[in-house]
């Protein structure tokens, strides 16, 4: 057998990929997205929950004037609260103020 022919035959066979089709490909993509979502929640779940609770209770505690002075808007934006809690959690972990 010639070396070129032997190389062609020893390569990976991808005939089974055609069986998946569009539906199988979409299911595989949804599985990857779900795994990324679970990983994101595992890393940032408590931070997301804390930011959501503060975003919901902020207007009940602080006035719109104070909120606009702190955040530059009449309402506290969720993404700014999320980043604030993320930085606060990281700093507290670095300083050893938080349980492990």
N, C-alpha and C positions, 0 to 999 in steps of 0.2 A: 504494500500500500504506500502511496506517495505521502510525503509529509503534509502537504496542503490538504489532501483528502482526510488524513487522520485528524488534523486540527479541526476541520469542519465537523467531523463526527463527534469529537470529544467535547465540543462546546455545550453550553446549557441549552436544553430544549424548553422552549416557552410555548408549546402548543396548548397547554392547559389554560393559558391566560385568555385565549379567545373564548373559552367557555364562560368566563365571568360576565362578559357583556357590559352594557351600560348600567344595568340594575346592580350588578355585583360591584362595579366600580363605585357607584354612588354609596352603596352600603359600606364599602371599605373607607371611603372618604368620611362618612358620618361617624364611623368608629374612631377614626383618627381625631376628628373634631371633639368627640365625646371624651376621649382620653386626654386631650389637651385641656378641656374644660375641667375635668376632675383634678388634673395636676395643678391648674391655676387656683382652684378652690382649696386644694391641700396647702398650697403655699400662702395664699392671701385670704383665706376664708374668714379668720377672725378680724382681720383689718377691714375687709369689706363689710362685715356685720357691724363693727364699731362705727365706721363712716356712715353707714345707712341709718343707724340709730341717732347719731348726732345730726345728720341732715334732716331727719324728721322732727327732732325735738328742738333744733336751733331756733326756729321762729317763735316757739312758745316761750323761750327763755330770754332771748335777746331782741332788742328793737331793730327796726329796719335801718335806722341811722347808724347804730353801732355795727351792724352787719356790712353796710356799705363802706364804713370806715375801715373795717378789717379786711374784707374780701374785694371791695371795689364794685360790689353789686348789691342790690336790695335783698337777694337771697343767697344763702351759702351754697356754692357749687359743690356737687358731690365729688368731682375729681380732685378738687383742692383739699377737701377734707380727707379723702383717701390718701393722697400724697402726704398730708400732714401726719396722719396716723402711721403711715409706713415709715416715715423718717423718725418719728418719736419711738416706735417700736424697735427700729434698728439701733438708735442711739442708746436706748435703755438696755438692750442686749449687750452692746459693746461695753457699757459701763458696769454691767453685772447687776443691774437693778431689777431685772426680770427673772422669773423662774425659768428653768430650762426644760 
